[in-house]
């Protein structure tokens, strides 16, 4: 309304000045006709070019009586007077249009700059969508910009109020999202595409409407709509610009989603590395990091082979050796044992005093877990013999180590509390392996294996004899086998 009042004031003022100068034949009377440029340029800057042309025609016609007065008064009226008025009008229309486009380009550049800066500050989905809504409201000249996103149920809901009822089936927004093609209408009342747009009174209050699909992450995520835009160039000039901006934000959303995926992947890798780096061989750890999806740290049933080792004369040595010497030798033995376990792709579970627990078949499945466990036990005894030989040369007593091995199903996963979690295995197979180790200690047998382990390797492993024994936690006797070296 303010612009219209200003335009009317400029028109009346310019005509009044022109008539006054001609009426009294004041100096510079000819130059006063240039004043008609002011309202024409103003119309060109603030309205369509056709509006400026209309104002020019009106002003030229309004000067008709002036031309007649000049002709009747013998003031030398000629065709050049009309030509000057026409030329000034044409120049004013063109100049006003140039100023309008320059102003619009400057505003567009500023809007785009502000958008880029907002996109640089954050790639979070909510922030980018809020930025896009604000940009559409500004560039589309509308206070009615809204985003609707698909929920888990496949229904479109307002992004800012997802608890509201979803849009009903048949709504035009679903068509836009499914076809991934924008829809624009400058006359919604007669637009046959708008077969349904909410309640009847909802549709009646919308005069202009544009709806754009939102696509990122290789799928349709929702739509963004502009209703009742006041832009005179809403469909012709504005829509391609809005589409280009929307696509830029979609690229940023896609980038943000990929970035979040990479961050989650790195978090998972770091969690896996923190969880397994201290008790897995380098080969197994790298395999896990290459295929983290193979893991189920929450708990799963695994078929494994469990090995327990014990320094059987540790208590006796503790009575005769200084604690620092015994601890130093125990650490040297543990270091040798860990290297041997990792050499055969085993998982180090824990130290229990002078005992070691290790297993094969978790966190990654290992169809050859029994043979690897047996080979590891034998190699550990071979390396222990070398350690003992050196210790004996130095006048130190040797370590006596016994080993128990058993195979079967266990539950593997992260076990513990919020204060401390560790990856381990639990189950009867583990308990039986510990009992077999105790049995090997009591009988002074270097390596004993359980019946399930022997059943899987009997064609490739030699044993010296079979033992029947009753162990704690078992109602009947169990069968174990003494490995030969």
Backbone torsions as a table, in degrees:
resi	resn	phi	psi	omega
1	UNK	NA	-37.5	179.7
2	UNK	-64.6	-39.0	-179.9
3	UNK	-66.2	-39.2	179.8
4	UNK	-64.6	-44.1	179.2
5	UNK	-61.7	-41.3	178.7
6	UNK	-63.6	-42.2	-180.0
7	UNK	-63.1	-43.3	179.2
8	UNK	-63.2	-42.4	180.0
9	UNK	-62.3	-42.6	179.5
10	UNK	-65.0	-40.9	179.7
11	UNK	-62.3	-50.3	-177.6
12	UNK	-64.7	-42.5	-178.0
13	UNK	-63.9	-45.2	-177.9
14	UNK	-64.8	-42.6	178.5
15	UNK	-65.2	-39.4	-179.0
16	UNK	-62.7	-43.5	-179.9
17	UNK	-65.0	-44.2	-179.6
18	UNK	-60.8	-45.2	-179.0
19	UNK	-65.9	-39.5	-178.5
20	UNK	-64.2	-43.8	-179.5
21	UNK	-64.4	-38.2	179.9
22	UNK	-75.0	-33.8	-178.1
23	UNK	-63.9	-42.1	-176.9
24	UNK	-101.9	4.0	176.9
25	UNK	52.6	46.3	179.7
26	UNK	-73.2	166.1	177.7
27	UNK	-61.0	155.8	179.9
28	UNK	60.8	24.1	-177.1
29	UNK	-58.9	-35.0	-178.3
30	UNK	-68.8	-32.8	-177.6
31	UNK	-74.1	-16.8	-177.3
32	UNK	-66.0	-22.0	179.8
33	UNK	-63.9	-20.5	178.5
34	UNK	-67.3	-15.4	-178.7
35	UNK	-65.3	-19.8	179.6
36	UNK	-68.0	-13.1	178.7
37	UNK	-67.0	-31.8	-174.9
38	UNK	-60.1	-55.3	179.9
39	UNK	-67.0	-31.6	179.5
40	UNK	-66.7	-46.2	178.7
41	UNK	-62.6	-41.5	179.1
42	UNK	-61.1	-41.2	178.4
43	UNK	-65.5	-38.6	179.8
44	UNK	-67.0	-33.1	-179.5
45	UNK	-74.8	-37.9	-170.7
46	UNK	-103.4	-12.2	-178.7
47	UNK	-133.7	-176.6	176.9
48	UNK	-63.1	163.3	177.8
49	UNK	-65.4	-32.5	178.7
50	UNK	-64.7	-32.1	177.3
51	UNK	-66.3	-40.7	178.2
52	UNK	-64.3	-40.0	178.6
53	UNK	-64.1	-40.9	179.5
54	UNK	-62.8	-43.4	178.5
55	UNK	-62.7	-39.3	179.3
56	UNK	-62.4	-45.2	179.8
57	UNK	-62.0	-43.6	-179.4
58	UNK	-61.5	-44.2	-178.4
59	UNK	-66.6	-39.8	178.0
60	UNK	-64.4	-43.0	177.9
61	UNK	-65.1	-35.8	179.2
62	UNK	-65.4	-21.1	177.7
63	UNK	-87.0	0.8	-179.9
64	UNK	-55.9	-48.8	177.5
65	UNK	-58.4	-33.3	179.0
66	UNK	-64.9	-42.5	177.5
67	UNK	-62.3	-40.5	179.7
68	UNK	-64.0	-41.1	178.7
69	UNK	-61.4	-43.0	-179.5
70	UNK	-64.3	-41.2	-178.6
71	UNK	-66.3	-43.7	-179.3
72	UNK	-68.5	-33.3	-177.3
73	UNK	-86.1	-0.7	178.9
74	UNK	68.8	36.9	-178.3
75	UNK	-86.8	16.9	178.1
76	UNK	75.4	37.1	179.5
77	UNK	-64.9	136.4	178.4
78	UNK	-144.5	178.2	-179.0
79	UNK	-63.5	-28.5	-177.3
80	UNK	-62.3	-27.8	179.0
81	UNK	-64.5	-45.1	179.0
82	UNK	-67.0	-40.1	-179.4
83	UNK	-62.2	-40.6	178.5
84	UNK	-60.2	-44.5	-179.6
85	UNK	-62.9	-41.3	-179.7
86	UNK	-67.7	-44.2	-179.1
87	UNK	-63.2	-43.9	177.9
88	UNK	-60.9	-39.7	-179.2
89	UNK	-65.5	-45.8	-179.6
90	UNK	-62.3	-46.3	179.1
91	UNK	-59.5	-41.3	-178.0
92	UNK	-65.7	-40.6	178.8
93	UNK	-62.0	-47.6	-179.0
94	UNK	-64.0	-45.5	-178.1
95	UNK	-64.5	-41.4	177.8
96	UNK	-62.0	-40.4	178.5
97	UNK	-65.0	-40.8	178.8
98	UNK	-62.4	-43.7	178.9
99	UNK	-63.2	-39.9	179.3
100	UNK	-61.9	-48.8	-178.8
101	UNK	-63.3	-37.8	178.8
102	UNK	-64.0	-42.5	179.0
103	UNK	-65.3	-42.7	179.2
104	UNK	-64.5	-40.9	179.2
105	UNK	-64.4	-39.4	178.4
106	UNK	-64.8	-43.0	178.9
107	UNK	-64.7	-40.7	179.1
108	UNK	-63.7	-43.0	178.4
109	UNK	-61.7	-42.7	179.4
110	UNK	-65.4	-42.2	177.9
111	UNK	-60.9	-44.4	-179.1
112	UNK	-64.6	-41.4	178.2
113	UNK	-61.7	-45.1	179.1
114	UNK	-62.1	-39.3	179.5
115	UNK	-64.4	-45.6	-179.8
116	UNK	-60.6	-42.4	178.4
117	UNK	-63.0	-40.0	177.5
118	UNK	-64.6	-39.9	179.9
119	UNK	-67.5	-31.4	178.7
120	UNK	-70.9	-30.5	-176.6
121	UNK	-71.8	-30.7	-176.5
122	UNK	-157.6	142.6	174.1
123	UNK	-114.0	17.1	176.5
124	UNK	-70.6	142.2	-175.0
125	UNK	-57.7	-49.2	-176.7
126	UNK	-62.6	-40.9	-179.6
127	UNK	-66.0	-44.1	-178.9
128	UNK	-66.7	-39.9	179.4
129	UNK	-67.9	-37.6	176.2
130	UNK	-64.3	-40.0	177.5
131	UNK	-63.2	-42.5	179.5
132	UNK	-64.1	-41.0	178.0
133	UNK	-61.5	-45.6	179.6
134	UNK	-62.9	-39.3	179.8
135	UNK	-66.4	-45.1	179.4
136	UNK	-62.0	-38.7	179.0
137	UNK	-63.6	-39.5	-179.1
138	UNK	-75.5	-51.9	-177.4
139	UNK	-71.0	-33.6	-179.8
140	UNK	-87.7	-3.4	178.1
141	UNK	52.9	60.3	179.7
142	UNK	-151.4	144.2	174.9
143	UNK	-94.4	1.8	-175.6
144	UNK	-116.1	71.1	176.2
145	UNK	-113.1	129.6	-176.0
146	UNK	-145.1	145.0	178.2
147	UNK	-111.6	134.6	175.8
148	UNK	-118.7	131.2	-176.7
149	UNK	-118.6	147.4	176.1
150	UNK	-71.9	133.4	173.3
151	UNK	-91.7	-176.7	-180.0
152	UNK	-63.7	-24.5	179.4
153	UNK	-85.9	4.2	179.1
154	UNK	79.1	12.9	-179.3
155	UNK	-103.7	148.3	177.9
156	UNK	-86.8	128.9	178.1
157	UNK	-132.2	153.1	176.7
158	UNK	-58.8	132.7	-177.8
159	UNK	-61.6	-38.8	-176.5
160	UNK	-79.8	-18.7	179.6
161	UNK	-135.4	69.2	-175.0
162	UNK	-67.4	-13.0	179.8
163	UNK	-82.0	-9.5	178.2
164	UNK	-70.7	165.0	177.9
165	UNK	-62.1	142.0	180.0
166	UNK	-71.7	162.2	174.5
167	UNK	-63.8	138.8	-177.7
168	UNK	-70.4	156.8	176.6
169	UNK	-59.9	143.7	-178.6
170	UNK	94.8	-9.8	178.3
171	UNK	-63.9	142.9	-177.4
172	UNK	-58.4	-27.3	-178.5
173	UNK	-64.2	-34.1	177.5
174	UNK	-64.9	-38.5	179.4
175	UNK	-63.4	-43.2	179.2
176	UNK	-62.5	-43.5	-178.5
177	UNK	-67.6	-40.7	-176.4
178	UNK	-72.5	-40.6	-179.9
179	UNK	-81.9	-18.0	-178.0
180	UNK	59.0	34.3	177.0
181	UNK	-126.3	134.6	-177.5
182	UNK	-71.5	157.8	177.7
183	UNK	-130.0	133.2	178.0
184	UNK	-134.5	140.7	179.7
185	UNK	-144.4	130.5	176.9
186	UNK	-100.4	0.6	176.7
187	UNK	-147.1	79.8	-174.3
188	UNK	-64.8	-28.2	-177.5
189	UNK	-63.9	-31.4	-177.9
190	UNK	-109.5	6.9	-177.5
191	UNK	-83.4	115.0	-177.3
192	UNK	-68.9	-18.8	179.4
193	UNK	-69.8	-26.6	-179.2
194	UNK	-85.7	63.0	179.4
195	UNK	-65.2	-29.2	176.3
196	UNK	-148.3	128.4	178.1
197	UNK	-144.9	61.3	178.6
198	UNK	75.3	-164.0	178.8
199	UNK	-59.2	157.4	-175.0
200	UNK	-59.2	-42.3	179.9
201	UNK	-67.3	-24.7	176.8
202	UNK	-68.1	-43.3	-179.6
203	UNK	-68.3	-36.8	-176.5
204	UNK	-65.4	-29.3	-176.7
205	UNK	-82.3	-5.6	-179.4
206	UNK	-101.0	119.9	178.7
207	UNK	-98.9	-38.8	176.8
208	UNK	-126.3	143.8	-178.0
209	UNK	-149.7	136.7	172.2
210	UNK	-135.7	133.0	-179.0
211	UNK	-129.3	130.6	-177.1
212	UNK	-122.2	137.7	175.9
213	UNK	-74.4	146.4	173.8
214	UNK	-106.9	119.3	-176.1
215	UNK	-130.2	123.4	170.5
216	UNK	-161.8	158.4	-173.5
217	UNK	69.1	28.0	176.8
218	UNK	64.1	25.6	175.9
219	UNK	-158.4	160.9	178.8
220	UNK	-74.1	129.7	-178.5
221	UNK	-106.8	-20.9	-178.0
222	UNK	164.5	-156.7	179.3
223	UNK	-141.5	159.6	171.3
224	UNK	-127.7	134.7	-173.9
225	UNK	-124.3	149.3	173.2
226	UNK	-123.8	123.0	179.6
227	UNK	-117.2	143.6	173.2
228	UNK	56.0	50.7	175.8
229	UNK	-68.5	143.4	177.2
230	UNK	-97.6	7.7	-177.8
231	UNK	-76.6	124.6	179.5
232	UNK	-65.6	-26.2	-179.0
233	UNK	-104.8	31.1	-172.7
234	UNK	-51.4	-46.6	-174.2
235	UNK	-94.3	-39.6	-172.0
236	UNK	-72.0	-54.6	-172.5
237	UNK	-101.1	-30.7	-167.7
238	UNK	-83.3	-38.6	-173.4
239	UNK	-60.2	-46.1	178.6
240	UNK	-59.1	-36.5	178.1
241	UNK	-66.1	-44.3	178.8
242	UNK	-63.1	-38.8	179.0
243	UNK	-63.7	-43.1	179.9
244	UNK	-62.9	-42.4	178.9
245	UNK	-65.8	-42.7	179.0
246	UNK	-58.0	-42.9	-179.8
247	UNK	-65.3	-35.0	176.8
248	UNK	-64.6	-43.1	178.6
249	UNK	-67.2	-37.7	176.8
250	UNK	-61.5	-39.9	176.8
251	UNK	-62.4	-40.8	177.7
252	UNK	-65.9	-39.7	177.0
253	UNK	-63.5	-41.2	178.5
254	UNK	-64.7	-43.1	177.7
255	UNK	-62.1	-42.6	178.7
256	UNK	-62.4	-39.1	179.0
257	UNK	-65.7	-42.3	177.9
258	UNK	-65.8	-38.6	179.1
259	UNK	-64.1	-43.8	177.7
260	UNK	-63.0	-36.3	177.3
261	UNK	-64.2	-41.1	178.7
262	UNK	-66.3	-39.6	178.6
263	UNK	-62.8	-44.5	178.4
264	UNK	-62.7	-38.3	178.7
265	UNK	-64.0	-43.1	179.7
266	UNK	-67.2	-37.6	176.6
267	UNK	-61.3	-43.0	179.1
268	UNK	-64.7	-42.5	178.7
269	UNK	-61.4	-44.1	-179.8
270	UNK	-65.5	-38.3	178.4
271	UNK	-64.8	-41.1	177.9
272	UNK	-65.9	-43.2	-179.4
273	UNK	-62.9	-43.6	178.7
274	UNK	-64.7	-34.3	-176.6
275	UNK	-74.4	-39.4	-169.2
276	UNK	-110.9	-13.7	-170.3
277	UNK	-61.5	-29.5	-175.3
278	UNK	-85.7	-12.0	-178.7
279	UNK	-140.0	29.4	173.4
280	UNK	-129.9	150.1	174.0
281	UNK	-68.7	157.5	-179.3
282	UNK	-59.2	-38.7	-178.2
283	UNK	-63.3	-47.7	-178.9
284	UNK	-68.2	-41.0	179.3
285	UNK	-59.9	-43.1	179.2
286	UNK	-65.5	-37.6	178.4
287	UNK	-64.1	-39.1	178.3
288	UNK	-66.4	-43.2	-179.7
289	UNK	-65.7	-29.0	176.8
290	UNK	-73.8	-32.9	-175.9
291	UNK	-132.0	66.8	-177.8
292	UNK	-64.5	-21.1	-179.3
293	UNK	-68.6	-14.5	178.8
294	UNK	-72.8	-14.9	-174.5
295	UNK	-90.8	145.4	169.2
296	UNK	-130.9	89.9	-175.0
297	UNK	-73.9	-10.2	179.9
298	UNK	-77.4	-16.5	179.3
299	UNK	128.9	129.9	178.7
300	UNK	-156.1	157.4	178.1
301	UNK	-82.8	128.8	-179.6
302	UNK	-130.0	148.1	172.4
303	UNK	-96.2	115.4	-172.6
304	UNK	-132.5	169.8	169.4
305	UNK	-120.3	126.6	-174.1
306	UNK	-109.3	140.3	177.8
307	UNK	-129.1	129.8	172.2
308	UNK	-115.2	137.8	174.4
309	UNK	-123.2	153.2	179.1
310	UNK	-146.9	137.1	171.0
311	UNK	-83.5	102.7	-168.5
312	UNK	-72.7	-24.4	-179.9
313	UNK	-103.0	20.4	-177.2
314	UNK	-64.1	-43.7	-179.0
315	UNK	-61.7	-40.1	178.9
316	UNK	-66.6	-41.0	178.9
317	UNK	-65.5	-33.0	-178.7
318	UNK	-62.4	-26.7	-178.5
319	UNK	-80.9	-20.1	-173.9
320	UNK	-113.6	-18.1	-175.9
321	UNK	-109.7	148.7	173.2
322	UNK	-60.5	142.2	-177.1
323	UNK	-56.2	-40.5	-177.1
324	UNK	-66.8	-34.9	178.6
325	UNK	-70.0	-43.5	-179.0
326	UNK	-65.5	-39.9	179.4
327	UNK	-65.5	-39.5	178.8
328	UNK	-62.5	-43.4	-179.7
329	UNK	-69.7	-36.6	178.2
330	UNK	-64.3	-40.8	178.3
331	UNK	-65.0	-36.6	177.4
332	UNK	-65.6	-41.0	176.7
333	UNK	-65.1	-44.4	179.2
334	UNK	-59.6	-42.0	179.8
335	UNK	-60.5	-42.8	177.9
336	UNK	-64.6	-42.0	-179.2
337	UNK	-64.7	-43.1	-179.8
338	UNK	-63.0	-45.8	179.2
339	UNK	-59.1	-38.7	-179.1
340	UNK	-69.3	-42.0	178.1
341	UNK	-61.2	-45.1	179.3
342	UNK	-67.2	-34.2	179.3
343	UNK	-59.1	-31.6	-180.0
344	UNK	-105.4	25.4	173.0
345	UNK	59.3	34.7	177.0
346	UNK	-89.0	168.2	176.6
347	UNK	-109.4	121.5	176.9
348	UNK	-79.0	120.4	-177.4
349	UNK	-90.1	-59.6	-176.2
350	UNK	-164.8	164.9	168.0
351	UNK	-104.2	134.1	177.0
352	UNK	-125.1	89.7	-174.0
353	UNK	65.3	-119.3	176.9
354	UNK	-96.4	12.7	178.8
355	UNK	-99.0	152.4	173.7
356	UNK	-125.9	137.4	173.3
357	UNK	-117.0	129.1	177.4
358	UNK	-140.1	162.4	178.7
359	UNK	-152.6	161.8	177.7
360	UNK	-126.2	141.4	179.8
361	UNK	108.9	1.0	175.6
362	UNK	-155.7	145.2	4.5
363	UNK	-74.5	-15.0	175.8
364	UNK	-104.5	140.6	179.2
365	UNK	-62.6	144.3	-179.5
366	UNK	-142.1	101.9	-177.2
367	UNK	-65.9	-14.7	-178.2
368	UNK	-109.1	29.2	-172.7
369	UNK	-63.8	-36.5	-177.8
370	UNK	-64.7	-46.8	-178.6
371	UNK	-66.2	-38.2	179.8
372	UNK	-67.2	-39.4	179.1
373	UNK	-64.3	-44.2	179.6
374	UNK	-64.9	-43.8	178.8
375	UNK	-61.8	-39.6	178.8
376	UNK	-63.0	-43.3	-179.6
377	UNK	-61.8	-44.5	179.8
378	UNK	-65.3	-43.2	179.9
379	UNK	-65.2	-36.0	178.1
380	UNK	-63.3	-41.3	177.5
381	UNK	-65.8	-37.0	178.2
382	UNK	-63.7	-44.0	179.2
383	UNK	-69.1	-34.0	177.1
384	UNK	-64.5	-38.6	176.9
385	UNK	-59.2	-39.9	178.8
386	UNK	-67.0	-40.7	177.5
387	UNK	-63.1	-45.7	-178.4
388	UNK	-62.4	-39.3	179.9
389	UNK	-61.6	-41.4	179.0
390	UNK	-68.6	-42.7	179.4
391	UNK	-61.7	-40.8	-179.6
392	UNK	-65.8	-35.6	176.9
393	UNK	-63.7	-30.2	179.7
394	UNK	-90.2	8.2	177.0
395	UNK	80.5	21.7	-180.0
396	UNK	-109.2	150.2	-178.8
397	UNK	-74.1	145.9	-178.6
398	UNK	-78.8	166.7	171.4
399	UNK	-94.0	138.0	170.4
400	UNK	-105.0	122.1	-176.4
401	UNK	-121.0	132.2	174.1
402	UNK	-118.3	148.5	-173.6
403	UNK	-131.1	138.4	173.6
404	UNK	-122.9	135.6	-176.5
405	UNK	-130.2	138.7	176.9
406	UNK	-148.5	154.1	-178.0
407	UNK	-126.5	153.2	176.6
408	UNK	155.0	-170.4	-176.5
409	UNK	-82.6	141.0	176.4
410	UNK	-140.2	170.3	169.1
411	UNK	-102.6	123.0	-177.9
412	UNK	-115.5	140.1	177.5
413	UNK	163.3	-175.7	177.5
414	UNK	-76.8	121.8	-177.5
415	UNK	-127.3	139.9	178.8
416	UNK	147.5	-144.9	180.0
417	UNK	-131.5	-178.4	-179.6
418	UNK	-64.2	-24.5	179.4
419	UNK	-76.6	-35.3	-178.9
420	UNK	-153.5	126.0	176.4
421	UNK	-121.3	144.1	174.4
422	UNK	-146.2	148.5	178.9
423	UNK	-81.3	124.6	-179.0
424	UNK	-154.1	-176.5	178.7
425	UNK	-128.7	147.6	178.1
426	UNK	-138.6	154.6	177.6
427	UNK	143.9	174.1	-177.4
428	UNK	-62.8	-32.4	178.6
429	UNK	-59.5	-40.6	179.5
430	UNK	-67.2	-46.2	-179.5
431	UNK	-61.5	-40.5	180.0
432	UNK	-66.4	-39.3	177.4
433	UNK	-60.3	-39.7	178.1
434	UNK	-65.3	-38.4	178.1
435	UNK	-67.5	-36.4	178.1
436	UNK	-65.8	-39.4	176.4
437	UNK	-62.5	-42.7	177.5
438	UNK	-61.2	-38.7	178.7
439	UNK	-65.9	-40.7	178.6
440	UNK	-64.7	-33.5	178.3
441	UNK	-68.6	-46.5	-178.0
442	UNK	-66.3	-30.9	-179.1
443	UNK	-93.1	-6.5	-179.0
444	UNK	66.8	32.6	-179.6
445	UNK	-101.7	126.1	-174.9
446	UNK	-57.2	-48.5	-175.6
447	UNK	-137.4	124.5	173.0
448	UNK	-120.8	139.1	177.2
449	UNK	-122.0	147.5	-179.5
450	UNK	-77.6	167.1	-179.5
451	UNK	-57.7	-44.9	179.4
452	UNK	-60.3	-37.9	179.2
453	UNK	-68.2	-46.4	-178.6
454	UNK	-61.2	-38.1	-178.1
455	UNK	-61.0	-27.3	-176.4
456	UNK	-92.0	-14.6	-176.4
457	UNK	-127.1	9.5	-172.5
458	UNK	-61.2	-24.3	-179.0
459	UNK	-82.1	-10.6	-175.9
460	UNK	-127.7	-0.4	-177.4
461	UNK	-127.1	135.7	178.5
462	UNK	-95.5	139.6	177.1
463	UNK	-124.0	153.1	-179.3
464	UNK	-86.2	-41.0	179.7
465	UNK	-163.3	166.3	178.6
466	UNK	-107.7	143.8	179.9
467	UNK	-126.1	143.5	171.6
468	UNK	-111.7	132.8	-177.9
469	UNK	-153.9	150.6	174.4
470	UNK	-97.6	127.1	-179.3
471	UNK	-122.4	161.1	-179.2
472	UNK	-62.4	135.9	178.2
473	UNK	91.6	-4.1	179.3
474	UNK	-119.0	134.3	-178.8
475	UNK	-74.7	-29.4	179.9
476	UNK	-121.0	177.9	-180.0
477	UNK	-73.4	148.8	174.8
478	UNK	-111.0	157.3	179.6
479	UNK	-106.6	129.9	177.3
480	UNK	-129.8	161.4	-175.9
481	UNK	-127.7	136.4	178.7
482	UNK	-90.2	118.6	-179.5
483	UNK	-72.9	143.5	173.3
484	UNK	-98.6	152.6	-177.3
485	UNK	-99.5	NA	NA
